[in-house]
Structures are given as C-alpha cells and as structure tokens.
Amino acid sequence: MAEIPTAAISRLVTYLRILEQLEAQDISRTSSSDLAERAGVSAFQVRKDLAYFGRFGTRGMGYTVPILKRELVRVLGLNQTWNVVIVGMGRLGQAIANYPGASDYQFQYVGLFDVSPAIVGRQVRNLTVQHMDDLRAFTSHNRVDMGFLAVPPDRAQDAAQMLVDAGVRGILNFAPVVIQPPVEATVQQEISDEWRGVIIENVDFLAGMKRLAFYILNPHLKDAPMTEDTE
C-alpha cells in the first residue's frame, strides 16, 4: 500500500460522517462531486483519497452509500471493538466518558483512572474510578487498546509514560501540551524501545480556536477546494 497522508485519513472520517447523514436521509447513491461539495474539497481529492484503499464506485454511476459506508468503516478499523481507558477523571474526563456515540463505533470504555482521593472510588458510567497506581495491574488482566489523557498539562507526559509502561499502544491526548516520546541518550537520539510503535494523537482545542479565528478573517481561504494533498 502506498504511503497515505495523515490528512487523507482525516478526510475519510469526514466522508464517513457524510455517508451516515445521507443514509439517515434515505439517500442510496452519491458521487465524488456530491461528497466533495459536502466535505469542502474537490472531487479529484475525494477520488484520490478513496483510491488509496481500492475501487469503490462505478464510473458514471457514483457510489452506493451503504456499501461505501461499510468499506470506510472497515478501512478505519471501526468494525472491531476497541477497549479504552480514560486517565484523568475531572470535568473533562467525565465529559468524555459520558459523551454519547462512542459505542456506536465499537469504542468501549473499560477503565477509568485518576490520582485524586476525592475522585478515586467514584462511579462513572457503571465503572469505578481506580488509582493510577493500579493501571499496570489492570492492563495485565484486561486488553486495553487506547488511553485517553484528560489530565493537567504538567501531568500529561508522566501519565503517557505510565500508559506506555502498561502496554497501551494508542494515546489520545486532550491535555494542551504535545506528548513527546523520550529518546535514548545516544548520538542518534533514538526513541526509547517501549515507545516504538506507540501512536499519539494530540487534541488541541485552543489550536482549533486559533484556526477558526484565522478562517473567520480569511473565509475565502477556507472555501477554496483542495486539488492536491496539503499537510
């Protein structure tokens, strides 16, 4: 498979959301032009993004909505269950835990963790908040695929290290700081062995607000359709 730009994966998620909306409206067929208009990209970009993963449509007839939706669910790995723990059960962590819809995409919360004595022991979504010191023991007896970080920025790196040490390979970081894999003290500055293969996604609300401010001031740039990948 050819190298796939990160931006293309983000657009697949957008296409899937559009297909779900079309299906809810009992619309059974769509086209690259229709998807492009709804997604704010070019038809060429839609076809290019989908072509990374195969041929899903028929020339002149477009795409069958349920079939393309099913294929994107498969491509994105949403046809299997993903076990998730949340680290940091303050207001943000609780909001994430209670956000509706995660289970629709096979994301299943299996553990909640914090360090505050005032929070540990509470019940959230039928799960008892456990102490972070128990994380490693928990993952040794339960499969955990992802960890969501909702901790203060000065705790994020240490919390991420605890997730990695516990064998968690995917981290979604909501703290307003970029998680950096530690490097070995060598000339090559190689990534520590335990971090190899760990995938980190940083969710930065403030960055989104900054982009929004820019596009409000420059709306013509937001509306311009993309004709090629821009990272």
N, C-alpha and C positions, 0 to 999 in steps of 0.2 A: 504494500500500500504506500502511495506517495506521502511525503510529509504534509500534514494537514495543519494549516494555520489556526492558531487559537481563536481568531476572530470568526473563522468558519464554524467552529463548534458552537460559539455563542449564537450565531445566526440560525443554526439548526434548532436550538432551543426556541428561538423566536418563531421559526416556521412551524414547529410542533404546536405551539400555543395558538397560532393562527388556524391550523388544521382542526384543533379541538373546537375552536369557535365556529368554524364552518360546519363541522359535524353537528354541533348543537343547534345550528340553524337549518339542518336537514339539507345541506348543500353537498352533493355527492362528487362533484368534479371541480377541479380548479386548474389553473395554468401557471406557468412560471411568471407571466406578466401580472396575474392577479396576486400571487404570493409576493411578488416584488413590490407592488404598489402598497400592499398592506404592511410589508416589513420595512419599507423605506429604502429599498436597494434597487438595483437594476435586475431585469430578467436574466441577463447574462450572469450576474452574480449568483442568482438562485440556481441556475443550471450548473454552474461551476461548483458550487458548494455540494450539491447533491451528487455530482459526478464522481466525487472522491469515494463514494460508497457504493456505486453501482448505477444501473439504469432503472428508473422507477416510473417513467411516463411513456406515452406513445406520441410520436411526432404528429402534430395536428390535432391531437385529442386531449393533451394535457395529462393530469394526474387524477387517479381515483382517490378521493380524500381518505376513506378508511384504510386503504392499502398503504398510501404514503405515510399516514399517521403510524400505522403498525410498524413500518420499516424504520421510521425515525425513532420510535420507542426502542426498537431492537438495537439500532446503531448506538444510541445514547446509553444503553445498558439499563433501561428502565423496565425491562421485562423480568427482572430478578429482584429479590429482596436485599436491601442494604441496611445493615444494622448500624445505628448511630448512637453515640453518647454525646451529651452536652456538658461542657466544662464551664462552670460559672452560672449559677442559678439565681442571680439577681433579677432585676426587672427585665433586662434584655433576654437573658437565658429563659426565663419563664415565658416571655412573649414568643420566643422561637419555639419552645416546647408546645405551646398552645396554638400555634399558627395552623389553621386548617389546610388540608390538602396534601400534606407531606406523604401520608399513607397512600394517596391516590397514585403516587409514583414509586411505590414499594420502599419508601424510606421509613424505617421503623425505629423509634426511639427505644433503646433497651437499657440505658443507664444515664443517670444524672449525677453530677459531681460538683462539689464546692468545698471550701475550706472554712467557711464561717460557721461557728457553733450555732448561730441564730438560724441558719438555713439548713444545715445538715439534719436529716431526720424528717424534714417536711415531705408531704405528699404532693406530687405534681403529675397529673395525667396517670394516676394509678401507679406511679413509680416513687420510691423513696429516695430522696437525695442522699447520696453517700459522700464520705470524705475522700478527697483526692488521694490520700494515702492508701486507699483501698482499690485504686484504679487498676494497678497491675494484677492484683489477685483476681479482680473481676474479669479482665480480659483473658486470663489464663483458663477460665471456665466458660467464657462466653465469646462467641465470634463478634468482633467489632470491626467494621469496615471503615467508618468515618468518625471523626471527632469534630464537634462544633465548639469553637472557642468564643465565649462571651464574657471575657474577663477584662479587668483594667489593663491598659497598655503596658504598664510596668510589670505585669504578671504574665503577659502573653507568651514570651519566649520560654520561660520556665515551664509553663503549662503545656506548651507544644512539645518540649523535650520530654515531659512525663508521658504524653500520648505516644510519642515515638518509642520511648523505652518500653511502653506497654504493648508495642507491636501494631499500633494503629498506623495505617499507610496513607490515609487521606485526611486532610485537615482543612476545614472551612473556618477561616479566621475573621471574626466580626470586630476584633479589637482594632482601634485606629493606629496600628503600627504594622510594619511589614515583618513577617516572620522570616528569619534568615537561617538556613541550615548552617550549623557550625562547621568550620574547616579544620583539618589537621594542621599542626604546626610543621609543615613541610614547605619546601621551595615551591612545589606545585600547588599548594593550598587546596588539597583535595578534600572533598566533602567527607565527613565522618561516615564510617561504614553503616551505622544504624540509621542514617538519614537517606541512604541510597534507595531510590525508588519511592520515596515519600512525595506525595503530591500535595501542594499547598495552594489554596485559593484564598486571596485576601479580599474581603468585602469592605469597602471603604465608603460609608455613607457621605462623608464630607467631600470626598473626591467627586461623587455623583452630583452633589450640590454645586461644586465648582464648575463641572461640565455644563450643568443646567444653566448657571448664570452666564457662561460664555455663549451658549446657543440662544438664549433669550436676546442677547445683544447682537448675535450674528445668525439669525434664523435661516438666512439663505445658505449657509454652510451646512446646516443640519438637513435641509431638504434636498441637497444635491445628491442624486443617486450615485452609488458607487459602481464603477465599471471594472475595478480590479481590487484585489485584496489590499487593505491598508491596515497595518498593525499598529 
